[in-house]
Amino acid sequence: MDAGDSDVESNDRDKLLGDGQGKSNEKKKLFTTTDASEPFQSDGRCARNKRCFIVGGLLVGVVILAILIGIIAKSKGQTNGCDQFSTLTHDSSDSPNVSSDGQKFPYTSTRLPLALQPLHYQILLVPSIQHMNYTGQESIILRVKNPVDYIVLHQRQLYISTIRVAHTKDPKRQLKVVQVLKNTYNEYLYIKVNETMARNKFYTLKILFSGQVATNKLIGVYRSMYVAANGNQRVMISTDFEPADARSAFPCFDEPMFKSHFKLSIVRPSVENWIALSNMPIESTTQLHNGYVQDNFANSTYMSTYLVAFVLCQFESLKTNTSDGIMVRTWSVPRQISKTEYALKVAREALSFYQEYFNVSYPLPKLDIVGIPFFSSSAMENWGLLFFKETSLLYDAASDSTLARQSVSTTICHELSHQWFGNLVTLKWWDNLWLNEGFATYMENIGASYTNPEFQVMNQFPMTSTSRAMIMDGYRSTKPISVSVITVRQISSMFNAISYDKGASLLHMLHAHLGDLAFHKAIHNYLQKYKFSNADDNDLWKSFSAVIHNAFDVERMMNTWTKQAHYPVVTIKKLTRNRLEMTQQLYSINPTNDKSKINPSVYGYKWVVPIKAISSNGLTYTHTLDMDNGSMTTAENFRWIKGNFKQTGYYRVNYDAENWKNLQHQLNEKHKALSTLDRFGLLDDSLALSKAGMLNATTFLGLTWYIDKERDYLPIKAALTGIIYMHSLLTKEADKKYAEEYLLHKIKPIYNYLGWVDDGSPLQQYLRSSILSVLCGINYPDVVDRSKNLYKSWLSNPKAIPSNLVDVVLQCAMKQADEAAWNKMFTKYIKSQNPTEKQEYLSLLSAIRDRKLLYQLLESSLKEDIIAIGDTISVISSVADNPLGTSMAWQFSVRHWKELTARYVSTTFAMDHLINGITRNFKTKEELQKVKDFFHCQDNASALPVISESIEKIEAKIYWRQLYEEHVAIWFKVASKE
C-alpha cells in the first residue's frame, strides 16, 4: 500500500471513540472542562519514597535500635545529615537489563538499533478533555536495512492494547508477534516477531494505544488553562516534544536521525469553535456522528519526531501571506488576538528575509504561530506550527515596553531561523545541539537587524550573547559545546548558554574572520546539501573550507573551540617600539588553583585564535595565534593597543600594566577614540579577569572613572554590572556606603542627562531604565519619591507611567510599600487576564520588603489555581533576589524539593533556572556548605551540571573577597571623597 494513500480503518476509529460515542450526551462529557483544582496525579516516573516502619512498643527496643543505627552510621564514616532533607531515591528495578514486568530485556543499548528505518507514520488521536487522556492508533511503514526479527522503538507510559506487523505490499501476510516487552530505563518497546524481516523489504507496524494528558507538567501532551472573556475557565491540549518527549504521545523512533513523514488525524467537536492544528494544513475533514469531526492533516515533510506538534483549542487567528503565497497566521486566546498583530508582521517579514538570505525556500505551505497559556520556555520551533509562551508573542503598542517589542522580534526570528537550522537540516545526535541553537541564536540577530534595525541587536550581541556565554564557560565544570550525551537528562542539560550563546559567538567570530560573502555562501551550500537530512559540525566546517578553497583548515580551527571547554585569555605586551608579544592561556575561575580539577583536553587548552586589534593611531592589525604564542609587528609610537577589535572574538584580552594605564587615560581624556563596543570590551574583560584572579579588581574600577562622561548603553551597563557585583560582595555596611556614594557621583550626570521623559532610541530607553533601577537600589531620594508618587497615580490611571518606565518605577515603589499596597497588587494579579500584566505583577510582588508577605507568595507559587505551573520557578527565583527572601526561597525549595522535581525535572531549562535562582545570591562559606550538603543528599543531583556551576559561583565569590575585598573597600572610600 502506498504510504500517501494510507488511511485509518473506520472500525478501528470506532473502537478508539468507544462504545458510548453514539450517545448524544457523550459529546459534552468528552469535551467538558475539568475542575482546575483536581488532585495532583503522579505519572509514576518519579522514584518511590522510602518508607520506614518501626515495629515494637517497648522503650528498650527503641534504645537498642538507636544504638544500632549509630553504630552503622559510624561504620560508614559519615551521614552528612541527609536525614534532615527530603531525599530522592532510585528504583533499583529501573535498569536497561530488566523489563517492566521483571523479565530480562534483550536490547540494552542506549541508542536505537539502525536495522529499521521508519518512512511514514499514519496517526489518529482521539482526546478526552473531561478525563485528560486520549486513545490513538498508528501505522508505521518500516524499511529493513539489516535483517532482524524484532522491532525496538520508544514509548513512555503508554498503554499498548494491540500490536500488528504485516508486509506493507501485502497486508494479509501478517507476522506473528511472539513477545512484547517494555523497559522503563531506556523507555523502549520491544516487539519480537516469528520470522526475520528481509533486507530492503517494507513492513507495516500498527499499534493501538492510549495515554494521559499531563496536568502537572509541561512536556509531552499536556493541558493548559485560561479564563475566557465571560469569566469561565477553559482548557486546551498542546504538545512540547523536544528533546525526547514524542515517545510519551505515541510509540515512535524518537531520535533525530530517524526522520520520517507524518500524517496526523485528530478528532474534535464541530461545535463551540474547537479547532485542531498540526504541522501541516488540514487536507480534509470527515464528519463523524453526534457533532464530532476528524481533521485529516496533509502528509508532512521529512522530519524528526521532536518537531511533530498539535494543538486542540478554541482560539482565534490573524492571517497574512508572504509575497510568494505562504500563509502565515497567529493564534491566541480570543481576548488577546489583537496583540499578535505585531508578531504576525515580524513573522511575515522574517520568513521572506530568511528565504532570500539562505537562498533556500521554506518548504511548507503555511506557518502557524500559537500563544500557549502554559509553556515552559519562550518558544518551540515545531515545523510549521510554532508554539510561544504568551508573553513572548503578545505585544500591545499602547502599554508594552520597547524591550518587550525587541523580545518578540528576536524570539520570532529565532524560531523562524530554526525552520532551516534544525528542521530542514537536523543534527545527527544531541551532542551537536549547538548546531540548532547556536545558529538560531546568531541568525535571530541577523534577522532582527533586518526586521527592526532600530534595536541595533548586533551591537548588543557582545553583551547579550558573547559575555553571557563566557560567564558560564569560565567555570571549571563547564563542558565543551560538543560533548557526548546519552540519557534524556543529559540531553536536557545541554539547553544552556553554551549551546545557545557560545555557539552563536563562535559563528560570529568565524563570520568576522571569513567575511560576509564566504559566510553567506557556505551557509547556503550547507543547507542545500543536507536539506531534509542530518548533519554534524564537521559537515558544516567542510562547507566553509570548500568556499574559501581550503585557504586554511576551518575544521581544525573550529574544533579547538567546540571540542574543548572554556576559552583563552590573550595577553598582549609591548616588546619593542613596533613589536607586540601575544600569549594565550586558559581562562578559568578556579579558586583553589588546582589544575587537577580542570578536565583534561585533547588540545591542551590551546586554540587557533583569530586576533584583530586596534592601536591609538587608528591602525588595525590581524594575526592568528595557532595553538601557541606569537608576535606581531606594528607601526611605531602608539600609546595603547586594544585587542579583540569590536568584540568579534570569543576570548578575553589582558595587557601589561602600562597599556592598562594608557587605556584608562584615554577613556578619561577622550573616550570616543575607542568605539562603543571596544569601551564595553575593556570593562567586561577587566571585570572577568578580576573574577579569575588574573587582574586586580581596582584596574576595573579605575576604568569606570570616566563613566560620568559616557552616554552609550553598553559601556555604562558593563560598568554598572561590575560595580554592583563588587558592592554585593562587601560585608561591612560602611564599605557599601562608600561604594554607593561613588556610584551616585558617577551616574547622577547620566541621570540628569536622560531625565524622566520616555524618549530616545531603544538603547537610550534601556539605559534610562537601568540608571533609574540602580538609583532606586541605593535609595536616591529623588527617584524613590517620584516612583512613589507615580505609583499612586498609576493605581487610578494605568497610563500615568510611560510604558518603558512602568517596571522600574513600580519595582521601586513596591520596595517601600506596606501590606495594604501589596494586597492591592496581589488582587490585580489575580484578576488580570493579560499575560504580560500578570507576569509584571508577579515580579512586583516579590519586591516587597516584608518576610511574611514573601512567605505568602512562596506558598502560593505551588497552588496552580493561583499561580500557573509555568510561573512557579520565576516566583521562587524573584523572591531569592530579594535580600529578605534569599534564605527563605532556599528553605522553601528544600522543603518542597520532591514536589518541585516531580513537576520540573523533565522540563528543559526548568531545574537549571530553579537551582541557579535559589543559589545565585549566596556568597559565604556557610551558604556554600549548605548547598553542598543538600545536593549531596539528592539522588542523581550530580547529573545536573547546574549544581557544580552554582557551587563554583559561590566559591568564586568567596575567593574574590579573599583577594580583593579590602583593596576594593579602600578604593571606594578614597574615590567617594574625590
Solvent accessible surface area in square Angstrom, and as a share of the most:
residue,aa,sasa,rsa
1,M,107,0.48
2,D,93,0.48
3,A,31,0.24
4,G,40,0.38
5,D,108,0.56
6,S,8,0.05
7,D,99,0.51
8,V,11,0.06
9,E,80,0.36
10,S,67,0.43
11,N,89,0.46
12,D,3,0.01
13,R,38,0.14
14,D,68,0.35
15,K,126,0.53
16,L,16,0.08
17,L,18,0.09
18,G,31,0.29
19,D,152,0.79
20,G,24,0.23
21,Q,12,0.05
22,G,51,0.49
23,K,129,0.55
24,S,90,0.58
25,N,84,0.43
26,E,41,0.18
27,K,61,0.26
28,K,153,0.65
29,K,93,0.39
30,L,27,0.13
31,F,18,0.08
32,T,63,0.36
33,T,55,0.32
34,T,25,0.15
35,D,98,0.51
36,A,19,0.15
37,S,79,0.51
38,E,57,0.25
39,P,95,0.60
40,F,103,0.43
41,Q,112,0.50
42,S,77,0.50
43,D,51,0.26
44,G,60,0.57
45,R,79,0.29
46,C,49,0.29
47,A,36,0.28
48,R,158,0.58
49,N,78,0.40
50,K,149,0.63
51,R,176,0.64
52,C,118,0.71
53,F,164,0.69
54,I,124,0.63
55,V,143,0.82
56,G,62,0.59
57,G,77,0.74
58,L,133,0.66
59,L,141,0.70
60,V,90,0.52
61,G,37,0.35
62,V,78,0.45
63,V,71,0.41
64,I,90,0.46
65,L,66,0.33
66,A,59,0.46
67,I,99,0.50
68,L,90,0.45
69,I,99,0.50
70,G,39,0.37
71,I,103,0.52
72,I,94,0.48
73,A,26,0.20
74,K,169,0.71
75,S,90,0.58
76,K,158,0.67
77,G,61,0.58
78,Q,129,0.57
79,T,75,0.44
80,N,49,0.25
81,G,31,0.30
82,C,31,0.18
83,D,145,0.75
84,Q,132,0.59
85,F,30,0.13
86,S,39,0.25
87,T,39,0.22
88,L,44,0.22
89,T,25,0.14
90,H,97,0.43
91,D,33,0.17
92,S,106,0.69
93,S,70,0.45
94,D,44,0.23
95,S,24,0.15
96,P,34,0.21
97,N,82,0.42
98,V,51,0.29
99,S,4,0.03
100,S,71,0.46
101,D,95,0.49
102,G,56,0.54
103,Q,86,0.38
104,K,173,0.73
105,F,2,0.01
106,P,71,0.44
107,Y,36,0.14
108,T,60,0.35
109,S,53,0.34
110,T,54,0.31
111,R,87,0.32
112,L,6,0.03
113,P,26,0.17
114,L,111,0.55
115,A,12,0.09
116,L,8,0.04
117,Q,26,0.11
118,P,0,0.00
119,L,46,0.23
120,H,3,0.01
121,Y,0,0.00
122,Q,8,0.03
123,I,1,0.00
124,L,0,0.00
125,L,5,0.03
126,V,9,0.05
127,P,11,0.07
128,S,10,0.06
129,I,0,0.00
130,Q,57,0.25
131,H,113,0.51
132,M,8,0.04
133,N,47,0.24
134,Y,8,0.03
135,T,44,0.26
136,G,0,0.00
137,Q,2,0.01
138,E,0,0.00
139,S,14,0.09
140,I,0,0.00
141,I,13,0.06
142,L,1,0.00
143,R,76,0.28
144,V,0,0.00
145,K,73,0.31
146,N,71,0.36
147,P,63,0.40
148,V,22,0.13
149,D,44,0.23
150,Y,54,0.21
151,I,0,0.00
152,V,2,0.01
153,L,0,0.00
154,H,6,0.03
155,Q,7,0.03
156,R,11,0.04
157,Q,82,0.37
158,L,4,0.02
159,Y,147,0.56
160,I,27,0.14
161,S,65,0.42
162,T,41,0.24
163,I,27,0.14
164,R,82,0.30
165,V,0,0.00
166,A,11,0.09
167,H,23,0.10
168,T,8,0.05
169,K,164,0.69
170,D,56,0.29
171,P,72,0.45
172,K,186,0.79
173,R,134,0.49
174,Q,111,0.49
175,L,7,0.04
176,K,134,0.57
177,V,41,0.24
178,V,75,0.43
179,Q,59,0.26
180,V,65,0.37
181,L,4,0.02
182,K,53,0.22
183,N,1,0.01
184,T,81,0.47
185,Y,92,0.35
186,N,17,0.09
187,E,21,0.10
188,Y,0,0.00
189,L,0,0.00
190,Y,11,0.04
191,I,0,0.00
192,K,63,0.27
193,V,3,0.02
194,N,85,0.43
195,E,71,0.32
196,T,78,0.45
197,M,0,0.00
198,A,43,0.33
199,R,125,0.46
200,N,89,0.46
201,K,113,0.48
202,F,66,0.27
203,Y,3,0.01
204,T,21,0.12
205,L,0,0.00
206,K,25,0.11
207,I,0,0.00
208,L,15,0.08
209,F,4,0.02
210,S,30,0.19
211,G,6,0.05
212,Q,129,0.57
213,V,5,0.03
214,A,25,0.19
215,T,23,0.13
216,N,13,0.07
217,K,8,0.03
218,L,5,0.03
219,I,12,0.06
220,G,2,0.02
221,V,6,0.04
222,Y,0,0.00
223,R,7,0.02
224,S,0,0.00
225,M,13,0.06
226,Y,21,0.08
227,V,44,0.25
228,A,8,0.07
229,A,85,0.66
230,N,100,0.51
231,G,52,0.50
232,N,87,0.45
233,Q,70,0.31
234,R,70,0.25
235,V,3,0.02
236,M,0,0.00
237,I,2,0.01
238,S,0,0.00
239,T,1,0.00
240,D,13,0.07
241,F,1,0.00
242,E,17,0.08
243,P,3,0.02
244,A,2,0.02
245,D,4,0.02
246,A,0,0.00
247,R,15,0.05
248,S,23,0.15
249,A,0,0.00
250,F,1,0.00
251,P,0,0.00
252,C,0,0.00
253,F,3,0.01
254,D,4,0.02
255,E,6,0.03
256,P,1,0.01
257,M,82,0.37
258,F,5,0.02
259,K,3,0.01
260,S,0,0.00
261,H,63,0.28
262,F,4,0.02
263,K,19,0.08
264,L,7,0.03
265,S,3,0.02
266,I,2,0.01
267,V,0,0.00
268,R,38,0.14
269,P,1,0.01
270,S,55,0.36
271,V,59,0.34
272,E,117,0.53
273,N,125,0.64
274,W,13,0.05
275,I,38,0.19
276,A,2,0.01
277,L,11,0.05
278,S,4,0.03
279,N,5,0.03
280,M,20,0.09
281,P,38,0.24
282,I,75,0.38
283,E,109,0.49
284,S,55,0.36
285,T,61,0.36
286,T,47,0.28
287,Q,136,0.60
288,L,24,0.12
289,H,81,0.36
290,N,55,0.28
291,G,25,0.24
292,Y,1,0.00
293,V,3,0.02
294,Q,4,0.02
295,D,0,0.00
296,N,18,0.09
297,F,4,0.02
298,A,22,0.17
299,N,50,0.26
300,S,7,0.04
301,T,22,0.13
302,Y,60,0.23
303,M,2,0.01
304,S,0,0.00
305,T,1,0.01
306,Y,3,0.01
307,L,0,0.00
308,V,0,0.00
309,A,0,0.00
310,F,12,0.05
311,V,0,0.00
312,L,2,0.01
313,C,0,0.00
314,Q,16,0.07
315,F,8,0.03
316,E,88,0.39
317,S,43,0.28
318,L,52,0.26
319,K,128,0.54
320,T,27,0.15
321,N,71,0.36
322,T,7,0.04
323,S,121,0.78
324,D,90,0.47
325,G,50,0.48
326,I,13,0.07
327,M,40,0.18
328,V,0,0.00
329,R,46,0.17
330,T,0,0.00
331,W,20,0.07
332,S,0,0.00
333,V,6,0.04
334,P,43,0.27
335,R,103,0.38
336,Q,7,0.03
337,I,24,0.12
338,S,78,0.50
339,K,33,0.14
340,T,0,0.00
341,E,112,0.50
342,Y,32,0.12
343,A,0,0.00
344,L,14,0.07
345,K,88,0.37
346,V,1,0.00
347,A,0,0.00
348,R,75,0.27
349,E,46,0.21
350,A,0,0.00
351,L,0,0.00
352,S,41,0.27
353,F,31,0.13
354,Y,0,0.00
355,Q,26,0.12
356,E,142,0.64
357,Y,35,0.13
358,F,0,0.00
359,N,102,0.52
360,V,10,0.06
361,S,82,0.53
362,Y,9,0.04
363,P,47,0.30
364,L,6,0.03
365,P,72,0.45
366,K,3,0.01
367,L,0,0.00
368,D,0,0.00
369,I,0,0.00
370,V,0,0.00
371,G,0,0.00
372,I,0,0.00
373,P,22,0.14
374,F,18,0.08
375,F,1,0.00
376,S,32,0.21
377,S,24,0.15
378,S,60,0.39
379,A,13,0.10
380,M,7,0.03
381,E,5,0.02
382,N,2,0.01
383,W,0,0.00
384,G,0,0.00
385,L,0,0.00
386,L,0,0.00
387,F,0,0.00
388,F,0,0.00
389,K,43,0.18
390,E,16,0.07
391,T,34,0.20
392,S,12,0.07
393,L,0,0.00
394,L,4,0.02
395,Y,24,0.09
396,D,39,0.20
397,A,85,0.66
398,A,77,0.60
399,S,62,0.40
400,D,18,0.09
401,S,30,0.19
402,T,13,0.08
403,L,102,0.51
404,A,30,0.24
405,R,54,0.20
406,Q,19,0.08
407,S,50,0.33
408,V,1,0.00
409,S,0,0.00
410,T,18,0.11
411,T,19,0.11
412,I,0,0.00
413,C,0,0.00
414,H,16,0.07
415,E,9,0.04
416,L,0,0.00
417,S,0,0.00
418,H,0,0.00
419,Q,0,0.00
420,W,1,0.00
421,F,4,0.02
422,G,0,0.00
423,N,0,0.00
424,L,2,0.01
425,V,5,0.03
426,T,1,0.01
427,L,2,0.01
428,K,75,0.32
429,W,25,0.09
430,W,3,0.01
431,D,43,0.22
432,N,7,0.03
433,L,0,0.00
434,W,0,0.00
435,L,8,0.04
436,N,2,0.01
437,E,3,0.01
438,G,0,0.00
439,F,0,0.00
440,A,0,0.00
441,T,10,0.06
442,Y,3,0.01
443,M,0,0.00
444,E,30,0.14
445,N,8,0.04
446,I,24,0.12
447,G,0,0.00
448,A,0,0.00
449,S,41,0.27
450,Y,124,0.47
451,T,14,0.08
452,N,7,0.04
453,P,88,0.56
454,E,65,0.29
455,F,0,0.00
456,Q,71,0.32
457,V,5,0.03
458,M,55,0.25
459,N,64,0.33
460,Q,7,0.03
461,F,0,0.00
462,P,4,0.02
463,M,38,0.17
464,T,60,0.35
465,S,5,0.03
466,T,10,0.06
467,S,9,0.06
468,R,129,0.47
469,A,0,0.00
470,M,5,0.02
471,I,86,0.43
472,M,30,0.14
473,D,0,0.00
474,G,0,0.00
475,Y,15,0.06
476,R,29,0.10
477,S,21,0.14
478,T,12,0.07
479,K,94,0.40
480,P,30,0.19
481,I,1,0.00
482,S,17,0.11
483,V,34,0.20
484,S,90,0.58
485,V,10,0.06
486,I,84,0.42
487,T,53,0.31
488,V,44,0.25
489,R,74,0.27
490,Q,70,0.31
491,I,4,0.02
492,S,18,0.11
493,S,15,0.10
494,M,14,0.06
495,F,5,0.02
496,N,29,0.15
497,A,9,0.07
498,I,7,0.04
499,S,1,0.01
500,Y,40,0.15
501,D,6,0.03
502,K,0,0.00
503,G,0,0.00
504,A,0,0.00
505,S,3,0.02
506,L,0,0.00
507,L,0,0.00
508,H,24,0.11
509,M,4,0.02
510,L,0,0.00
511,H,24,0.11
512,A,56,0.43
513,H,74,0.33
514,L,31,0.15
515,G,29,0.28
516,D,106,0.55
517,L,152,0.76
518,A,17,0.13
519,F,0,0.00
520,H,65,0.29
521,K,114,0.48
522,A,0,0.00
523,I,0,0.00
524,H,43,0.19
525,N,53,0.27
526,Y,6,0.02
527,L,0,0.00
528,Q,80,0.35
529,K,148,0.63
530,Y,32,0.12
531,K,76,0.32
532,F,71,0.30
533,S,48,0.31
534,N,16,0.08
535,A,0,0.00
536,D,33,0.17
537,D,2,0.01
538,N,45,0.23
539,D,19,0.10
540,L,0,0.00
541,W,0,0.00
542,K,119,0.50
543,S,12,0.07
544,F,1,0.00
545,S,12,0.07
546,A,63,0.49
547,V,23,0.13
548,I,29,0.15
549,H,159,0.71
550,N,112,0.57
551,A,83,0.64
552,F,66,0.28
553,D,79,0.41
554,V,0,0.00
555,E,45,0.20
556,R,112,0.41
557,M,4,0.02
558,M,0,0.00
559,N,21,0.11
560,T,1,0.00
561,W,0,0.00
562,T,0,0.00
563,K,67,0.28
564,Q,2,0.01
565,A,4,0.03
566,H,1,0.01
567,Y,1,0.00
568,P,0,0.00
569,V,0,0.00
570,V,0,0.00
571,T,16,0.09
572,I,2,0.01
573,K,92,0.39
574,K,91,0.39
575,L,97,0.48
576,T,77,0.45
577,R,142,0.52
578,N,53,0.27
579,R,87,0.32
580,L,1,0.01
581,E,57,0.26
582,M,0,0.00
583,T,41,0.24
584,Q,7,0.03
585,Q,93,0.41
586,L,39,0.19
587,Y,5,0.02
588,S,15,0.10
589,I,7,0.04
590,N,16,0.08
591,P,24,0.15
592,T,79,0.46
593,N,119,0.61
594,D,51,0.27
595,K,161,0.68
596,S,97,0.63
597,K,99,0.42
598,I,25,0.13
599,N,70,0.36
600,P,131,0.82
601,S,26,0.17
602,V,125,0.72
603,Y,61,0.23
604,G,48,0.47
605,Y,28,0.11
606,K,68,0.29
607,W,0,0.00
608,V,8,0.04
609,V,0,0.00
610,P,16,0.10
611,I,4,0.02
612,K,81,0.34
613,A,0,0.00
614,I,26,0.13
615,S,1,0.01
616,S,30,0.19
617,N,70,0.36
618,G,50,0.48
619,L,87,0.43
620,T,64,0.37
621,Y,30,0.11
622,T,98,0.57
623,H,60,0.27
624,T,56,0.33
625,L,1,0.00
626,D,71,0.37
627,M,50,0.22
628,D,84,0.44
629,N,78,0.40
630,G,21,0.21
631,S,35,0.22
632,M,12,0.05
633,T,75,0.44
634,T,9,0.05
635,A,37,0.29
636,E,87,0.39
637,N,108,0.56
638,F,10,0.04
639,R,129,0.47
640,W,4,0.01
641,I,4,0.02
642,K,2,0.01
643,G,0,0.00
644,N,3,0.02
645,F,32,0.13
646,K,90,0.38
647,Q,12,0.05
648,T,38,0.22
649,G,4,0.04
650,Y,0,0.00
651,Y,3,0.01
652,R,5,0.02
653,V,2,0.01
654,N,18,0.09
655,Y,12,0.05
656,D,37,0.19
657,A,86,0.67
658,E,119,0.53
659,N,12,0.06
660,W,11,0.04
661,K,146,0.62
662,N,38,0.19
663,L,0,0.00
664,Q,56,0.25
665,H,99,0.44
666,Q,12,0.05
667,L,1,0.00
668,N,36,0.18
669,E,123,0.55
670,K,135,0.57
671,H,23,0.10
672,K,140,0.59
673,A,49,0.38
674,L,4,0.02
675,S,39,0.25
676,T,47,0.27
677,L,24,0.12
678,D,1,0.01
679,R,4,0.02
680,F,4,0.02
681,G,0,0.00
682,L,2,0.01
683,L,0,0.00
684,D,21,0.11
685,D,6,0.03
686,S,0,0.00
687,L,12,0.06
688,A,9,0.07
689,L,0,0.00
690,S,1,0.00
691,K,36,0.15
692,A,14,0.11
693,G,31,0.30
694,M,50,0.23
695,L,23,0.11
696,N,61,0.31
697,A,0,0.00
698,T,37,0.21
699,T,32,0.18
700,F,0,0.00
701,L,0,0.00
702,G,6,0.06
703,L,2,0.01
704,T,0,0.00
705,W,72,0.25
706,Y,1,0.01
707,I,1,0.01
708,D,33,0.17
709,K,103,0.43
710,E,0,0.00
711,R,74,0.27
712,D,46,0.24
713,Y,23,0.09
714,L,4,0.02
715,P,0,0.00
716,I,0,0.00
717,K,68,0.29
718,A,8,0.06
719,A,1,0.00
720,L,5,0.03
721,T,70,0.41
722,G,0,0.00
723,I,1,0.01
724,I,73,0.37
725,Y,41,0.16
726,M,0,0.00
727,H,38,0.17
728,S,47,0.30
729,L,1,0.01
730,L,0,0.00
731,T,69,0.40
732,K,137,0.58
733,E,119,0.54
734,A,62,0.48
735,D,22,0.11
736,K,33,0.14
737,K,117,0.50
738,Y,46,0.17
739,A,1,0.01
740,E,31,0.14
741,E,81,0.36
742,Y,1,0.00
743,L,6,0.03
744,L,52,0.26
745,H,94,0.42
746,K,5,0.02
747,I,1,0.00
748,K,82,0.35
749,P,46,0.29
750,I,0,0.00
751,Y,15,0.06
752,N,98,0.50
753,Y,118,0.45
754,L,17,0.09
755,G,24,0.23
756,W,35,0.12
757,V,104,0.60
758,D,39,0.20
759,D,74,0.38
760,G,45,0.43
761,S,43,0.27
762,P,13,0.08
763,L,23,0.11
764,Q,63,0.28
765,Q,25,0.11
766,Y,19,0.07
767,L,1,0.00
768,R,8,0.03
769,S,29,0.19
770,S,17,0.11
771,I,2,0.01
772,L,2,0.01
773,S,56,0.36
774,V,17,0.10
775,L,0,0.00
776,C,4,0.03
777,G,47,0.45
778,I,30,0.15
779,N,96,0.49
780,Y,33,0.12
781,P,87,0.55
782,D,56,0.29
783,V,2,0.01
784,V,14,0.08
785,D,74,0.38
786,R,106,0.39
787,S,1,0.00
788,K,80,0.34
789,N,92,0.47
790,L,44,0.22
791,Y,17,0.07
792,K,137,0.58
793,S,52,0.34
794,W,12,0.04
795,L,58,0.29
796,S,99,0.64
797,N,72,0.37
798,P,91,0.57
799,K,164,0.69
800,A,29,0.22
801,I,4,0.02
802,P,48,0.30
803,S,34,0.22
804,N,23,0.12
805,L,1,0.01
806,V,18,0.10
807,D,75,0.39
808,V,15,0.09
809,V,1,0.01
810,L,0,0.00
811,Q,40,0.18
812,C,1,0.01
813,A,4,0.03
814,M,0,0.00
815,K,52,0.22
816,Q,72,0.32
817,A,23,0.18
818,D,90,0.46
819,E,70,0.31
820,A,63,0.49
821,A,15,0.12
822,W,0,0.00
823,N,62,0.32
824,K,113,0.48
825,M,1,0.01
826,F,32,0.13
827,T,61,0.35
828,K,60,0.25
829,Y,3,0.01
830,I,75,0.38
831,K,150,0.63
832,S,14,0.09
833,Q,57,0.25
834,N,26,0.13
835,P,18,0.12
836,T,33,0.19
837,E,70,0.31
838,K,54,0.23
839,Q,87,0.39
840,E,44,0.20
841,Y,15,0.06
842,L,9,0.04
843,S,38,0.24
844,L,0,0.00
845,L,0,0.00
846,S,6,0.04
847,A,7,0.06
848,I,1,0.00
849,R,94,0.34
850,D,44,0.23
851,R,146,0.53
852,K,121,0.51
853,L,0,0.00
854,L,0,0.00
855,Y,104,0.40
856,Q,75,0.33
857,L,0,0.00
858,L,0,0.00
859,E,49,0.22
860,S,8,0.05
861,S,0,0.00
862,L,23,0.11
863,K,103,0.44
864,E,41,0.18
865,D,104,0.54
866,I,50,0.25
867,I,0,0.00
868,A,24,0.18
869,I,3,0.01
870,G,22,0.21
871,D,31,0.16
872,T,0,0.00
873,I,17,0.09
874,S,59,0.38
875,V,2,0.01
876,I,0,0.00
877,S,12,0.08
878,S,33,0.22
879,V,0,0.00
880,A,1,0.00
881,D,71,0.37
882,N,5,0.03
883,P,97,0.61
884,L,50,0.25
885,G,0,0.00
886,T,19,0.11
887,S,51,0.33
888,M,31,0.14
889,A,0,0.00
890,W,8,0.03
891,Q,99,0.44
892,F,2,0.01
893,S,0,0.00
894,V,22,0.12
895,R,125,0.46
896,H,44,0.20
897,W,7,0.03
898,K,68,0.29
899,E,64,0.29
900,L,0,0.00
901,T,10,0.06
902,A,14,0.11
903,R,12,0.04
904,Y,7,0.03
905,V,43,0.25
906,S,25,0.16
907,T,6,0.04
908,T,17,0.10
909,F,47,0.20
910,A,11,0.09
911,M,7,0.03
912,D,31,0.16
913,H,102,0.46
914,L,0,0.00
915,I,0,0.00
916,N,39,0.20
917,G,0,0.00
918,I,2,0.01
919,T,2,0.01
920,R,89,0.32
921,N,59,0.30
922,F,1,0.00
923,K,54,0.23
924,T,39,0.23
925,K,127,0.54
926,E,131,0.59
927,E,40,0.18
928,L,21,0.10
929,Q,95,0.42
930,K,66,0.28
931,V,0,0.00
932,K,74,0.31
933,D,41,0.21
934,F,0,0.00
935,F,9,0.04
936,H,117,0.52
937,C,12,0.07
938,Q,9,0.04
939,D,47,0.24
940,N,70,0.36
941,A,10,0.07
942,S,106,0.68
943,A,44,0.34
944,L,19,0.10
945,P,42,0.26
946,V,8,0.05
947,I,9,0.05
948,S,47,0.31
949,E,19,0.08
950,S,2,0.01
951,I,29,0.15
952,E,7,0.03
953,K,40,0.17
954,I,0,0.00
955,E,29,0.13
956,A,4,0.03
957,K,30,0.13
958,I,17,0.09
959,Y,45,0.17
960,W,1,0.00
961,R,52,0.19
962,Q,120,0.53
963,L,68,0.34
964,Y,16,0.06
965,E,29,0.13
966,E,126,0.57
967,H,93,0.42
968,V,0,0.00
969,A,12,0.09
970,I,98,0.50
971,W,50,0.18
972,F,0,0.00
973,K,102,0.43
974,V,80,0.46
975,A,4,0.03
976,S,25,0.16
977,K,138,0.58
978,E,125,0.56
